[in-house]
Amino acid sequence: MTGLYIHIPFCRRKCPYCDFFSLAGSEERLPEYVLALGRHLELWAAAGTTRGPFATVFFGGGTPSLLKPEAVAALLETADRLFGLAPETEITLEANPGTLSWEKLRGYRSAGVNRLSLGIQSFQPRHLLFLGRIHGVGEIEESIGWARQAGFDNLGFDLMFGFHGQTVSDGRRDLERALAFAPEHLSLYGLTVEEKTPFGDRQQDGVPLTASEEEWAAMFLQADDFLGRHGFAHYEISNYARPNRECRHNQVYWRRLPYLGIGAGAHSFLDQGYGERWAAPPHLDHFFARLAASRNPSEKLEDFNRWEAMRETLYLGLRTAAGISETDFRARFGSGVGKAFPATIGRLSPHLHEREGRWRFSPEEWLIYDHLIRELF
């Protein structure tokens, strides 16, 4: 399975916690950028390093819902012409309330988008204000209604938790409100404060931004229990889905399968040897300049050896409820997990075990995932 990621680095306003490459107030460059994305695809096709067809396509950002439906359709047509789109391709578009209309959503659906991911973050006005979102609760509700009317039957919501001023009860209310709209998928992201963001600057000044560790853990485990009782599988640290509604594109990442990334700041993973990671510059003018010179903007960042590939496979797989198959790992690398990482498995033995031929963490261990996974590095 091969995926395609299309990065749209434009926003109406940049959220104070976001450290992804995106630009606010530059929407007038979108038409030029869409043409550049087509050219980026053409250069990847000419290189011959990626095989089609694409089984998943993901428009991420930034705010992809600033794109016109015609632009989305043109990019999908180019991808199909150059690489092919597999039957039943999952095509996801991230969208923010406040940038949507029923006409636009109907246009996306007609263009081929069949999965919508709404960046809601919270259903509570004071929390939306704290998080710097451009939309209100009314726009959230409108967007959900429009999406259903436009024919989207695979709808996901992004929510945030673990920020200052949010209580465990607030987190529960957001979950209850989300389920009232019957989404197929939920992503719950705990707030992390990154350097070189407005929140990072405020934290340096001593402003409290995150919940306590105890509150964070209580909200995480509350979601695991509450959503599990309402038919959602907790299939990755931050992701929940109804049966057969897991995000197939994100599973490409966690299973270390090949994907192509186009756009300024986009990453790619090629399955040459033990894997290669590539990236385009997170700078719009540099991106355009390389294309103008008929150069693929993406450059190789990493060329994995066997040890590095085994370590990354373990690191990514333990994020998921499926874990790592001992049989598949041995077939890929000629060694089982325990033999490849005897010291690490020994140190993690209170937490990590092989059960039914798979190595897994439980949700309780996901709470300290960053701490546990340091044993690999």
N, C-alpha and C positions, 0 to 999 in steps of 0.2 A: 504494500500500500504506500503510495506517494502522496504527500500533501503539498498544497500551495498556500503560502501566507502572503498577503498583500497589505503592506503598511501604509496607512493614511495619516501622515503626521500633522494634521491640522485640527485646531480646536477653536471654539468661540472664545473660551477662556480656559486657561490651564489650571487644573486642580492643584491645590497647595501641597498635596502629598505625592504627586505623580513625578516619577523620574524617568519615564519613557521619553524617547525623542518625539517632541511635538511642538508646534508653533501656534501661538494665538494671534489672531488678527491678520492672517495671511491668506484668507480664503480666495482672494483674487488669483492666486497662483494655481488653484486646483485644476483648471483645464489644461494648463501646460504640464502639470504633474501627471495627469492621467495619460497624456500622450507619452510621457517619459516612462511610465510603467509598462506600456506596450512595448516600447523599445528595449527595456530591460529584459522582458520576457523573450524577445527575439534574440538578444545576445546570449541568453542562457540556452536557448534552443540550438543556436549555431555552435555552441561549445560542445554539445553532445554528451554532457556529463550526467544528465538527468533523464530518466525514462518516464514516459507517461503510461497510461493516462493518470490524471489526478483523481484520487478517490475522495479527497476533501479539499475545500477551498475556504479560506478564512480571511475576511476583511477586518483587520484590527487597527488600533490607533493609539492615540489620537481619537478622532471622532469620524469614523467612516460614514455615518449618516449625514455628513455634510455633502457627500457625493450625490449628484443627480442620478436617478435610476438609469438614464441613458449611458452614463459613464460606467456604471456597474455592468450593464449589459455588454458594452463594448469590450471591457476587460475580460469578461467570461468568454466572449466569442473569440478573442485573441488566444486565450489559454486553450480553448478547445481546438482551434485551428493548428496551433503549434505543438501541443502535447496530447490533446484529447482529454475529455472528461468521461470518467467511468459511468456506467449505468448506475443510477441512484446515488450520484455524487452528493455528499453533504456540503452545502454551501451556506456558510454562516456569515452574517454581518453584525458587527457590534453597532449599537445605536443608542443615542442618548435622548431621553425625553427633553423636550425643549428645542429639538432640531427636526421634529417629525410632523407629518401630516398624514391623513388617510391616503391622499393621492400619492404621496411619496412612497408609503409602505406598499400600496398596491403596485406601484411601478417596480419596486424591488422584487416583489413576488413574481411579477410578470417577467422580470429579467432572469429569473432562475434561482434567486435566494430562497432557500427552504428552511432555514433555521435563523432565528433572530435572538440576539443576546442584548437585553436591555440593561443599561448601566443605571440602575435605580439607586443603589447604595443605602437608602433608608426611606421609610414611609413617614418619618417624623420631621416637621419643618425645621425645628431648631438644630437637628442633626445635619440636615441638608445644608443649612447655613454654615455650620461649623466646618463641613467638608468642602465648602466652596463650590457646590453644585449650582448650575444655572437654572435648574428646574424646580418646580414646586410639586406638591402631592397631587394637585389637580392635573398637571401635565403628565404625571406618571399614569394616572388612571385613564386619561384620554389615550395615551400611547398604547396601553395594553388593549383597550377596546378597539382602537383602529387596527392594531396588528391582527387581532382575531378576525375582524371584519374583512381584512385584506387577504385572509386565507392562510395565515401562519398557524400551523398546528404543532410546531416544535418551537416553543418559546422558553427562553431562559432568562432569569433575573440575576444580576450581580448585586450582592449586599455586602456592607462592611460592618465590622464589629470591633470591639476592643479599643475604642477611642475615648478620650476624656469626656466625662459628662454623660456617657451612656451607661445605664445600669443593666443588670441581668434581666430585669423585667422589661426594659426597653428592647433588648435583643429578642426576647420572647414575643413582644408585640409586633416587631418587624416580621418575624417568621409567620405568625398567625395572619398578618395582613397579606403577606406574599401568597400563602396557601389559599386565601380567599379568591385569588385570581387563577388558581389551578395551573401553575406553570409546569412544564415538563422537566425543567432543570433549574437548579439553584447553585450559584457559586457564592461562597461566603469567605471573604478575605479579611483577615485580621490586619488592622492598621499597623504598618511599619513605617517608621520615620527615616527617610533617606537623606543623605548628605546632598547639598546643592539643590535643595527644594525649599520653598517658603516654610514648610513645616520644619525642615532641618534647621533653618536659620532661627526659627522661633524656639526650638528645643535648646539650641545653643544659648539662647537668652534666658533659659530657665522656665519657659512657659510649659505647663503640663499638657500633653497631647494624647497620651495613651492611657488606657485603663491599667489597673494593677495586674500583676501576674495572676492573682487569685480570681479576679473578675474575668480576665481573658480566658482562663481555663474553664471557669463556670459557664461562660457563654459558648465556648467550643463544645463542651460535653452536653450542654443543654440542646444545642442544634442537632448533635448526633442522635440523641435520644428522641427528641420531638419529631424530627423529620423521618427517622426510622419507623416510628409508630404511625406515620402518615404515608407510608409506601415508597419512601425515597431510599435508595441505596447510597451509602457514603463510600463512593468508589475511588476517591482520591482525597488527599488532605483537605482541600478547599472546595470539593465538588460533590454534589448530590444529584441523583437523577431517578426518575421513574423508570420502570423496567424497559430496557432497550432504547433509552433516550440519553445515554451517555454521549458526551461530545466526542465524536470520532476523531476530529482534528487534533484535539489535545492529547488523545491517546497515541497519536503518531509521535508526539514529543516524548511521552513517558515510556513508550516501548522502544525508543531510539530507532525509529524508522526514518527513511529519507523524506526530506521536505525541502522545497524551494522557497526562498524568501525574496520578494521583489519590493523595491522602494527604499527610500533613504532610511538607514538604520535597521533594515531587515536582515535577519540571520537565516542561514541555510545549513542543512546537514546533509551531506552526500554519503552514500554507502560505498565509497571507494576504500578498499582495504578494510581497516578497522574503523573507518569513519573520518570525515573531514568536516570541519565547521568553517563556514564562510560568513562574511558580513559586508554590507554596503555602508558607506560613511554616513554617520548621523548628522549630516549637514547638507542642506538643500542645494546650495550653490555648487558644492563639490560633486554632488550626485549628478546634477545637470551637466557640469563641465566634462565629466568622464563619458557620459553618454554622447555629448557633442563631438567627442574625439573617437567615437565608435569603440569605446572601451567598456567592458562589463564593469559596473561600479563595485560589484562584489569581489572581495579578495579573501584568500585563505587565511584564517586565524589559527587553526589547529589542525594537525595531522596526527591522529591518535595511534598509539601503539597498542599492543594487546593488553598490557596491564591497565593503561588508561581507559580503554574501552570496557574492560571488565568492571572497573571501579565505577564508571559512569552508569553502566547498566544497573549495577546494584543501587547506586544513589537514586536513580530515577524510578526504578521498579518499586523500591520500598515506600515511595510516596503513594502507591496505589493499593487498593484492597486486594487486587489480584496477586500482588507481589511478584516474585521472580520464580519461574519454573526451573527447577534443578535440571530437568531433562533438556530444556531449550538452552540453558546456559552452558551445559556440558557439550551439546552439539555445536554451539557457536564458537566456544573457546577451548574445547578439549580438556576441560577441567570443571569439576563441580564447584559450587560456591564455597563450601566448607574447606575444600582443598586449596582453592585460590586465595582465601582470606582466613587462614587458621587463627592468627593472632586476633584479628578483628572480631571474628565470630566468638572467640573465647571471651573477649572483653564485653561483648554485647549479649552474652548468653542469658542474663536475666531477662532480656527483652526480645531477642531475636531467635526464633526456632524454625526448623523445617517441619511443616505440617502438611500432610497429603501431597508431598512432592513440591511444595512451594514455600519460599521464605517470605515472611510477612511481619509487619508491625501491626499492632492493634490501634484503634483510635486513641487510647490512653497513651501509647508510645508516640503517636503523631504529635501529641502535645509537646514532647521534648525532642522532636525529630532533629532540629538543628544541632542540639547537643549530642544526640546519639550518632548522627552521621559524621561528626568530626573524626570519628575513629577511622574513617576512610581516607583522611587527608593529613 
